[in-house]
């Protein structure tokens, strides 16, 4: 299971790096948690206003690949949102601090990357609250966003 999750993480991060490598000349300036671009095509928005995209990553963090991703984002002046698991945040707090220091948003991706619809409500609450607390202990801020693993949650 860990190999599958690691493979998904690596694929997600490599896809993000590839997206950064394509068309980086178009990035004009960064604002909040998106990046303005100099094109009128390919991105939704109202005419005459700068177009904005948001990069998000379901990220461990991972000691090798997250550092590479952060280097690429920093080089391009881009901020993103990192949805992290509590377990990996606990194991790699320096990476979480770096994400915060470089202006990235940090969100909750549960403690153990569990399918929230396949566990009890109490267990789901524990997964979410434990990750919220771990992120707070590292950054001094509670996350405002949750991305449920596999895109599934209980009503």
Long-range contacts (C-beta under 8 A, 24 or more apart in sequence): 5-113, 6-62, 8-58, 9-58, 9-59, 9-60, 9-62, 9-65, 10-62, 10-65, 12-57, 12-58, 12-59, 13-57, 13-59, 13-62, 13-65, 13-66, 13-68, 13-69, 16-55, 16-57, 16-69, 16-80, 17-68, 17-69, 17-72, 19-55, 20-55, 20-72, 20-73, 20-76, 20-78, 21-72, 24-76, 27-76, 27-77, 27-78, 29-77, 30-77, 30-78, 30-79, 32-79, 33-79, 33-80, 33-81, 33-104, 33-105, 34-79, 35-78, 35-79, 54-80, 54-81, 55-80, 55-81, 56-80, 56-81, 56-82, 56-83, 56-107, 56-147, 57-81, 57-82, 57-83, 58-83, 58-109, 58-147, 58-149, 59-83, 59-84, 59-109, 60-84, 60-85, 60-88, 60-92, 61-88, 61-89, 61-92, 61-95, 61-96, 61-99, 62-88, 62-92, 63-92, 63-95, 66-92, 66-95, 66-99, 67-95, 67-98, 70-95, 70-98, 70-99, 70-102, 70-104, 73-102, 73-104, 74-102, 79-103, 79-104, 79-105, 80-104, 80-105, 81-105, 81-106, 81-107, 81-145, 82-106, 82-107, 83-107, 83-108, 83-109, 83-145, 83-146, 83-147, 84-108, 84-109, 84-131, 84-135, 85-109, 85-110, 85-111, 85-112, 85-113, 85-131, 86-110, 86-111, 86-112, 86-127, 86-130, 86-131, 86-133, 86-134, 86-135, 87-111, 87-112, 87-113, 89-131, 89-134, 89-135, 89-138, 90-134, 93-138, 96-135, 96-138, 96-139, 97-138, 97-139, 100-138, 100-139, 100-141, 105-144, 105-145, 106-135, 106-139, 106-141, 106-143, 107-143, 107-144, 107-145, 107-146, 107-147, 108-132, 108-135, 108-143, 108-145, 108-146, 108-147, 109-146, 109-147, 109-148, 109-149, 110-148, 110-149, 113-149, 114-149, 115-149, 115-150, 115-152, 116-148, 116-149, 116-152, 116-153, 116-154, 117-152, 117-153, 117-154, 121-154, 124-153, 124-154
